[in-house]
Amino acid sequence: MRYAVALVVFLSVLMTPVLADNGLNAAAKTTVYVFSPPEVEANVHQVDGGLQCTWTIADKDEGDAFIADISWLREGELIGLTDEVTGCTVSERCASAVIAPARRGEEWACSVKVTDSFGAVGESTAKYSITPLGFLSGIVEAVSSAFCSWLHFC
């Protein structure tokens, strides 16, 4: 008899978790979703006819849809929201409309604010200076880069 009682106690301890998970305590189960904001990397490029802002999006959430608001600043002053882009996907290079030509000596910045389908926001800003040397600045930069890589100390 003593062994029978011990066996019943042993089986009740062993079976309690299985019997407890019969759906009666389903409300106690919780699923937690963690949504991450998109990561944005912006760049400004000089193109024929003006400046263009481009950006890429990285996001850990699968299946997000994105809306990008692009603002331009000239010499640190906001010149307005100039573009809203939809339809960009992760790892795709997205681009704004081309804005009017900039004058030499000006510094421009493009600010990109990306909102995903869950309302999470990622932002990035890129600057671009129009050098007074015009096309010569690219040549000077290339020579400087080559010189530094040859000397290995820049």
Backbone as a ProteinNet text record, in pm:
[ID]
protein_1_A
[PRIMARY]
MRYAVALVVFLSVLMTPVLADNGLNAAAKTTVYVFSPPEVEANVHQVDGGLQCTWTIADKDEGDAFIADISWLREGELIGLTDEVTGCTVSERCASAVIAPARRGEEWACSVKVTDSFGAVGESTAKYSITPLGFLSGIVEAVSSAFCSWLHFC
[TERTIARY]
82.1	0	87.5	195.1	284	342	372.8	427	321.1	198	88	65.3	72.3	55.7	172.8	292	409.5	399.8	347.8	331.5	227.6	118.1	13.5	68.3	144	203	303.5	384.2	482.9	415.3	312.8	241.5	167.6	112.8	41.8	139.4	259.7	360.7	408.4	425.8	471.5	366.9	240.3	132.8	74.2	104.4	45.9	72.3	195.9	215.6	135.1	121.6	46.4	-101.4	-155.1	-296.2	-327.2	-232	-253.6	-257.5	-194.9	-191.2	-301.3	-419.1	-532	-614.5	-558.5	-629.6	-699.6	-708.8	-777.4	-698.3	-566.2	-485.6	-425.2	-496.1	-447.6	-433.3	-513.5	-503.6	-372.4	-307.9	-182.3	-65.5	-84	21.1	25	143.4	159.5	261.7	228.7	322.1	369.3	500	558	622.8	583.8	644.2	731.9	851.9	944.3	964.9	926.4	942.4	1062.3	1148.6	1267.6	1249	1304	1295.2	1386.6	1352.1	1440.2	1569.3	1676.6	1804.7	1820.2	1854.9	1860.2	2000.3	2051.3	2178	2155.3	2169.5	2144.5	2274.3	2263.9	2375	2319.6	2402.7	2365.3	2461.7	2407.4	2487.4	2455.1	2557.1	2533	2505.4	2392.4	2352.5	2324.7	2309.9	2274.5	2145.8	2151.4	2031.6	2019.5	2105.6	2096.3	2149.8	2086.5	2126.3	2016.1	2057.2	1962.2	2002.2	1903.1	1924.2	1892.7	1983.2	1958	1974.1	1912.3	1921.9	1894.3	1943.3	1912.6	1851.8	1769.3	1699.2	1738.4	1768.9	1789	1686.4	1619.1	1515.4	1507.5	1499.4	1492.5	1352.2	1251.3	1113.1	1087.5	1025.6	997.6	865.1	861.6	737.6	693.5	780.5	743	727.6	635.3	622.5	678.7	741.2	809.6	758.6	756	729.9	847.6	908.2	1024	987.1	1013.2	995.8	1134.2	1155.6	1285.6	1276.6	1366.6	1375.1	1513.9	1519.5	1646.5	1678.7	1806.7	1855.8	1967.4	1961.7	2068.1	2132.6	2262.1	2335.6	2271.1	2217.3	2157.7	2012.9	1957.3	1817.4	1728.9	1621.2	1525.5	1457.2	1464	1395.1	1264.4	1228.4	1097.8	1104.7	992.3	975.3	957	1045.1	1040.3	992	983	949.2	895.2	805.7	760.5	766.7	840	861.4	803.3	725.1	671.9	720.3	711	745.5	889.1	970.3	1108.1	1109.1	1205.2	1217.8	1355.2	1373.7	1500.1	1611.5	1727.3	1849.3	1840.6	1731	1717.2	1764.9	1830.5	1872.1	1755	1703.9	1589.8	1641.2	1562.7	1608.6	1494.5	1531.1	1435.5	1434.3	1345.5	1346.4	1470.4	1513	1628.8	1583.1	1659.2	1625.5	1708.2	1670.4	1734.3	1884.4	1957.3	2103.7	2145.6	2250.8	2307.1	2418.9	2444.8	2553.8	2682.5	2791.2	2921.9	2937.7	3000.3	3024.7	2913.5	2802.2	2690.3	2708.6	2654.2	2649.5	2503.6	2475.4	2340.7	2336.6	2219.1	2198.5	2063.5	2061.7	1939.2	1906.2	1786	1741.5	1631.8	1652.7	1556.3	1497.2	1365.8	1293.2	1205.8	1238.4	1166.8	1077.7	950.1	852.7	808.8	813.5	770.8	622.7	571.2	427.5	382	475.6	440	454.4	494	509.2	647.3	739.8	876.6	948.5	1035.1	1100.5	1251.6	1313.9	1459.1	1495.2	1605	1643.3	1791.6	1825.1	1964.9	1976.5	2090.8	2118.1	2253	2259.7	2385.1	2409.9	2536.3	2573.1	2649.4	2639.6	2710.6	2751.9	2880	2930.5	2963	2919.3	2952.5	3080.4	3189.9	3320	3339.2	3407.5	3434.1	3519.7	3595.5	3681.9	3605.8	3481	3401.7	3459.1	3482.8	3529.2	3670	3748.8	3885.4	3888.6	3782.8	3781.4	3787.9	3723.2	3728.3	3867.9	3937.6	4073.9	4166.5	4152.8	4235.3	4211	4085.9	4052.1	4110.5	4104	4157	4309	4377.7	4523.8	4563.3	4490.8	4519.3	4499.4	4393.2	4365.5	4473.6	4515.1	4619.8	4752.1	4783.7	4907.5	4908.5	4795.5	4786.5	4796.4	4735.8	4743	4883.7	4955.5	5092.6	5186.5	5164.3	5249.9	5207.1	5084.7	5031.1	5027.6	5018.4	5010.9	4900.7	4824.9	4718.3	4597.2
-117.7	0	125.5	121.5	235.2	267.9	165	188.3	243.6	205	253.9	402.5	446.9	588.7	668.5	614.4	682.6	695.4	591.6	595.1	699.3	709.9	809	949.4	972.5	1104.6	1137	1041.4	1062.4	1096.9	1021.3	1047.5	1180.9	1220.4	1348.4	1464.8	1451.3	1556.4	1559.7	1445.8	1435.9	1487.9	1462.1	1497	1635.7	1702.3	1833	1935.5	1951	2048.7	2016.3	1888.8	1849.6	1878.8	1845.6	1869.2	2018	2094.6	2238.1	2311.4	2254.9	2321.7	2269.1	2255.4	2206.1	2319	2440.6	2553.1	2638.7	2593.4	2671.5	2795.9	2787.3	2903.4	2967.3	2961.1	3019.1	3170.2	3233.4	3378.5	3418.1	3326.1	3356.9	3361	3306.6	3308.2	3446.2	3500.6	3632.9	3626.1	3687.2	3698.7	3842.9	3861.7	3995.2	4018.4	4126.9	4166.1	4287.6	4283.4	4395.6	4454.3	4580.2	4647.1	4740.2	4730	4814.7	4927.4	5044.1	5154.1	5126.2	5178.8	5160.1	5240	5185.7	5256.6	5316.7	5445.4	5518.6	5575.8	5567.4	5630.3	5716.8	5849.2	5944.9	5991.5	6031.3	6089	6197.5	6295.1	6399	6390.2	6396.5	6387.8	6505.2	6555.2	6656.9	6583.9	6614	6553.5	6666	6629.4	6730.7	6798.9	6926.8	7001.8	7034.4	6984.8	7020.2	6915.1	6906.2	6811.1	6707.9	6588.7	6481.4	6411.4	6380	6307.2	6160	6072.2	5928.4	5868.6	5754.5	5689.3	5540.9	5467.1	5324.5	5300.6	5197.7	5163.7	5022.5	5006	4873.4	4860.1	4746.4	4727.2	4580	4552.7	4415.1	4356.5	4442.7	4395.7	4355.7	4241.4	4194.5	4250.6	4284.9	4325	4467.6	4551.5	4690.9	4767.5	4861.9	4959.5	5090.6	5169.5	5290.6	5414.8	5524.3	5657	5743.4	5810.2	5895.5	6041.2	6126.9	6271	6332.3	6406.8	6465.4	6616.1	6670.7	6815.5	6861.1	6980.5	7038.2	7160.1	7173.3	7290.4	7353.9	7485.9	7559	7650.8	7633.4	7712.7	7701.1	7583.6	7558.5	7601.4	7667.7	7712	7614.7	7574.7	7484.2	7555.8	7496.4	7557.4	7486	7394.1	7330.1	7181.9	7120	6978.6	6971.9	6903.7	6906.3	6777.6	6671.9	6545.4	6446.4	6360	6245.8	6126.4	6025.2	5908.9	5786	5709	5582.2	5470.4	5349.7	5235	5187.8	5252.8	5206.3	5078.5	4993.8	4870	4865.2	4766.7	4749.5	4721.2	4782	4765.8	4824	4886.2	4950.2	5094.8	5145.3	5285	5368.4	5453.2	5538.1	5678.5	5755.2	5888.2	5988.3	6112.4	6223.1	6284.7	6379.5	6459.2	6548.5	6591.6	6680.5	6821.9	6888.6	7027.8	7120.7	7247.9	7348.2	7353.8	7397.1	7403.8	7489.6	7447.8	7522.8	7611.5	7717.2	7808.5	7767.1	7799	7766.5	7836.7	7766.2	7820.9	7789.5	7732.9	7701.4	7562.9	7549	7417.3	7375.1	7256.7	7201.3	7078.2	7049.9	6927.3	6869.1	6740.3	6666.4	6586.7	6604.3	6531.2	6433.3	6305.7	6201.8	6143.6	6146.4	6088.8	5976.3	5852.5	5734.7	5679.8	5662	5603.9	5469.8	5364.9	5233.1	5211.7	5096.3	5069.5	5056	5046	5038.6	5173	5277.8	5411	5439.7	5345.4	5368.7	5458.6	5545.6	5646.8	5632.5	5645.9	5652.3	5776.9	5842.2	5966.9	5967.4	6042.6	6061	6193.2	6258.3	6383.2	6373.4	6421.8	6424.7	6567.4	6608.9	6744.5	6739.3	6849.5	6861.4	7006.4	7029	7164.8	7184.1	7295.4	7331.3	7413.3	7353.7	7420.5	7526.6	7634.2	7739.3	7691.4	7582.6	7534	7459	7426.3	7353.8	7215.8	7183.7	7049.8	7021.1	7125	7103.6	7038.2	7056.7	6997.9	6846.7	6785.2	6640.1	6591.6	6668	6631.9	6645.3	6754.4	6775.2	6664.7	6626.6	6520.9	6386.9	6355	6228.3	6222.3	6332.5	6336.1	6323.9	6393.6	6387.1	6245.8	6180.8	6044	5947.7	5961.9	5875.4	5898.8	6025.4	6059.5	6000.4	6011.8	5958.8	5806.3	5739.5	5593.4	5546.2	5624.8	5589.3	5606.5	5711.6	5735.7	5657.9	5610.4	5529	5601.2	5731.1	5796.7	5902.3	5925.1	6026.7	5974
0	0	0	75.1	84.1	-54.2	-132.8	-266.3	-360.1	-342	-425.7	-401.2	-275.9	-242.6	-301.2	-288.7	-342.4	-494.3	-560.7	-705.4	-746.2	-674.3	-703.2	-684.3	-577.6	-552.7	-663.8	-700.1	-804.3	-937.3	-974.3	-1100	-1097.2	-984.3	-977.6	-992.7	-936.4	-952.8	-1098	-1158.4	-1295.1	-1393.9	-1369.4	-1461.9	-1438.7	-1330.5	-1300.8	-1410.8	-1462.8	-1570.5	-1696.2	-1730.1	-1848.8	-1829	-1713	-1685.7	-1671.6	-1621.5	-1602.2	-1735.5	-1839.7	-1969.1	-2060.2	-2008.7	-2087.4	-2148.1	-2152.6	-2210.8	-2108.2	-1984	-1882.1	-1844.4	-1854.4	-1819.5	-1944.3	-2056.9	-2181.5	-2169.7	-2086.3	-2069.2	-2003.5	-1936.2	-1869.4	-1967.8	-2087.9	-2187.3	-2253.1	-2268.8	-2327.4	-2439	-2550.6	-2660.7	-2664.6	-2667.2	-2668.9	-2804.8	-2870.9	-2997.4	-2972.2	-3022.9	-3009.2	-3148.6	-3165.5	-3293.3	-3285.2	-3382.4	-3382.8	-3483.5	-3452.9	-3549.5	-3668.7	-3784.9	-3900.3	-3883.9	-3937.6	-3939.5	-4078.3	-4082.2	-4208.6	-4229	-4351.5	-4386	-4509.1	-4490.8	-4598.6	-4663.7	-4789.2	-4865.5	-4956.4	-4989.8	-5085.3	-5202.8	-5323.4	-5444.9	-5535.5	-5603.3	-5704.4	-5834.9	-5896.7	-6023	-6121.9	-6247.7	-6347.5	-6306.4	-6293.4	-6258.3	-6111.5	-6024.1	-5882.5	-5788.9	-5672.1	-5568.4	-5549.1	-5512.1	-5485.4	-5356.4	-5275.6	-5151.4	-5177	-5134.8	-5143.4	-5004.5	-4981.5	-4851.7	-4865.5	-4767.4	-4756.1	-4618.6	-4610.3	-4486.8	-4445.7	-4318.1	-4259.6	-4147.3	-4140.9	-4039.3	-4002.4	-3874	-3825	-3837.4	-3844.5	-3857.5	-4001.8	-4019.8	-4155.1	-4205.2	-4331.8	-4395	-4369.3	-4315.3	-4290.5	-4421.4	-4420.6	-4528.5	-4473.9	-4559.7	-4514.1	-4585	-4510.6	-4565.6	-4525.7	-4623.5	-4596.6	-4623.1	-4525.6	-4540.4	-4554.1	-4662.3	-4689.9	-4673.3	-4592.6	-4571.9	-4615.2	-4672.4	-4714.7	-4631.4	-4596.4	-4524.4	-4607.8	-4622	-4690	-4588.3	-4569.4	-4470.7	-4332.1	-4299.4	-4169.4	-4156	-4258.7	-4254	-4329.5	-4265.5	-4328.3	-4443.4	-4562	-4675.3	-4704.3	-4618.1	-4628.9	-4655.3	-4632.1	-4664.1	-4814.7	-4881.9	-5026.8	-5090.3	-5014.5	-5077.7	-4974.4	-5019.8	-4940.9	-5034	-4992.6	-5077.9	-5009.3	-5082.4	-5031.7	-5123.6	-5075.2	-5157.5	-5146.8	-5066	-5048.3	-4966	-4993.4	-4917.8	-4852	-4767.4	-4696.2	-4797.1	-4773.9	-4853.7	-4993.8	-5029.4	-5159.7	-5148.5	-5250.6	-5250.9	-5301.4	-5214.9	-5247.6	-5278.2	-5352.9	-5391.1	-5389.7	-5357	-5359.2	-5498	-5515.1	-5636.8	-5634.7	-5751	-5761	-5729.2	-5641.7	-5609	-5696.6	-5698.7	-5783.8	-5760.7	-5862.4	-5848.2	-5730.3	-5666.6	-5553.9	-5605.5	-5532.4	-5570	-5501.5	-5564.5	-5506.5	-5372.2	-5280.5	-5147.7	-5048.3	-5093.8	-5004	-4942.7	-4821	-4757.8	-4748	-4798.8	-4799	-4710.5	-4658	-4579.9	-4617.1	-4623.1	-4650.7	-4524.7	-4473.4	-4355.1	-4397.6	-4366.8	-4403.8	-4276.2	-4266.6	-4152.6	-4207.7	-4169.1	-4219	-4109	-4141.4	-4047.9	-4103.7	-4018.1	-4065.2	-4035.3	-4075.2	-4061.9	-3917.2	-3822.1	-3681.1	-3611.3	-3686.6	-3629.2	-3574.1	-3587.3	-3541	-3640.8	-3589.9	-3673.3	-3668.6	-3783.6	-3795.9	-3874.2	-3837.7	-3903.8	-3937	-4041.3	-4080	-4154.7	-4140.2	-4210.3	-4278.5	-4400.9	-4475.9	-4523.8	-4521.3	-4564.3	-4695.4	-4767.6	-4894.7	-4912.5	-4939.6	-4961.6	-5108.3	-5161.6	-5298.6	-5290.5	-5330.6	-5315	-5422.3	-5388.2	-5486.1	-5603.3	-5585.5	-5692.6	-5800.9	-5773.9	-5872.9	-5899.2	-6027.3	-6064	-6013.4	-5984.5	-5935.5	-5797.6	-5718.3	-5583.8	-5589.4	-5688	-5703.4	-5736.6	-5820.6	-5857.9	-5737.1	-5662	-5542.9	-5441	-5422.7	-5326.9	-5371.1	-5499.6	-5550.7	-5535.4	-5567.7	-5554.2	-5407.6	-5320.9	-5177.5	-5123.7	-5164.8	-5120	-5168.1	-5295.3	-5349.6	-5278.2	-5250.5	-5181.8	-5040.6	-4970	-4833.5	-4831.5	-4928.2	-4928.7	-4964	-5044.1	-5080.4	-4961	-4878.4	-4764.3	-4638	-4634	-4524.6	-4389	-4385.3	-4254.3	-4244.8	-4346.1	-4339.9	-4268
[MASK]
++++++++++++++++++++++++++++++++++++++++++++++++++++++++++++++++++++++++++++++++++++++++++++++++++++++++++++++++++++++++++++++++++++++++++++++++++++++++++

